[in-house]
Amino acid sequence: MDTKSFMVRAIQAARSTMQSGMGGPFGAVVIDESGKLFEASNTVLASNDPTAHAEINAIRKACASKKTHDLHSCILFTTCYPCPMCLSACIWANIKKVYYGCTAEDAEEIGFRDDYIYRFIQQGCQDHSVLELHDSNRLLCLELFKEYASNKGTLY
């Protein structure tokens, strides 16, 4: 597999939307087992959607096209180490292999918060000026979970 050509495609996708002010320098390509490519870039600014990261957009395209939530046979190429949200999306989608260009530290050097968020998670959300997490009404919510389990809902 020519990893460079797939990364170049991710870079081209990122550069296109970056130069038009639609999002940051982030592009991604999902390739499936048949060689079909699903390219996307970061469109956070254009869509006013903080979840419109390149990896998320590429995963959404692949899932929609393949009509599945399970991308276990796909590979992701991305211009930067996935942020916590995108890393989680890869795991939820069962993507088993990710190739990345820049690091979270590289993203932080130009002002992005990926590495900060990783530190925030590792420290157990102690900085309440950024985010407060409070448990609330767990017993009520557990009833919902029990209902789903008893109905043998699909796990993903």
N, C-alpha and C positions, 0 to 999 in steps of 0.2 A: 504494500500500500504506500502510495506517495503522500506522506503526511504534509509535505510542504505545499503541494497544490491545493489541498483542502484548507490549510491555514491561509493561503493567499486569497482564497475565495472568501473566507471569513473577514480578512482584512479589507478586501474590496467592498464588502457589504457595509462594514463599519465606516469606512472612509466616505462612502456615498452619503449616508445619513448624517454623519458627523459634520461634513462640509456644508450640508444644507441646514444645520442647526436643529436637527430632529433629535439628537441624542449624543452620547459620548462615544469614545473610541472603542466600542465593543461590538464585535460581530461574532456570529456562530453559524456552524454548519452541522446538521445532523445527516449522517449517511446511513442508509439502511442496508440490509443484507444483499439486496439486488443492485446496489450502487446508486439508488435514487438519492438526490441531495435536497435538503430543505434548508435554505439559507435565510438568515434573518440578522437584524442589527438592533441596537438599542434605540428605542423610539420613545423614551420617557418624556422628553420635552415636547414632542409633537402630539403625543396622545394624552398628556397630563396624567399619565399612569405610572406611578413609581415602581410597578411590577413589570413594566414593559422592557425588561432586560433582554439582550440578544439571545441568551440561552433559553429563557422562558418563551420568547417569540418563536424560536426554532423548534422547540419541543412542541409547542401548540400546533405549529404547521404540520409537523410530522404526525402527531397524534390524530389531527383532523383528517389528513390524507389517508392514513392507514386505518382509520376508524377504530382506534384502540388507545388505551391509556398505558399500555405496556410496550416499551421500546427496548426490550432486553437484547434484541439482535442489532441494535443501532450503536453507532459511535458518534461522539460529539467532539467537534473542534471549536475552540473559542479563543479569542484574542487575549483573554486574561483569565487567571485562576478564578473559578466561579465564586461569587459572593455566597454568603450563607444561604440565601434564598434559592439561588440557582443551583448550588450544590445539593440542597435538599430536593429540588425539582428533579435533578438527575437521578437521585436515589429513589424518589417516588416513582419515576418513569422506568426504573430498572435498567437504566443505561449503565453498562458495566465498564466502559472505557471512555476517558475524556483526555483529549490532548489540549493543552493550554499554552499560550505564549507568555505574556507578562505575568508577574506575581501580584499578590495582594499588596505587597510593599511598594511595587512599582505604581499601582493605582493610587495608593496613599500619597506617594510623592507628588502626584499631580492634583491632589485634592479630593479624591474619592475615599469613602469611609469603609471599604470592605474590611481592611485589616482591623480598624477600630471595632467593627461589629464582632469580628472573631474574638477580640480581647474582651469585649463586653459580655459575650456569651460565656467565655472561660471564667470570668470573674463572678459569675452568678448574678448578673443584673444588679449590681450594687450601686450603679450611678442612677439614682432616682430622678435626677434632673433631665435625663434622656428618656427614661421609660419606667413607669411604675407598673408592676404586675401584682394583682391581688386575686386570691382565690375567692370564689363566690358561688354559693348554692350548689355545691358539688353533689349533694344527694339528689337534688332535682335532675341534674344532668346525668347522673348515673342511671336513672330510670330510662332515659333515652338510649344510652349505651346498651343496657340490658335488653331493651326492645329490639335493637338492631341485631344483637348477638342471637337472640332467640329466633329471629326470622332468618337467621343464617345469611345475613347481608354479605355482599361481595367485599372481600378485603382487598385493599390496594395500597 
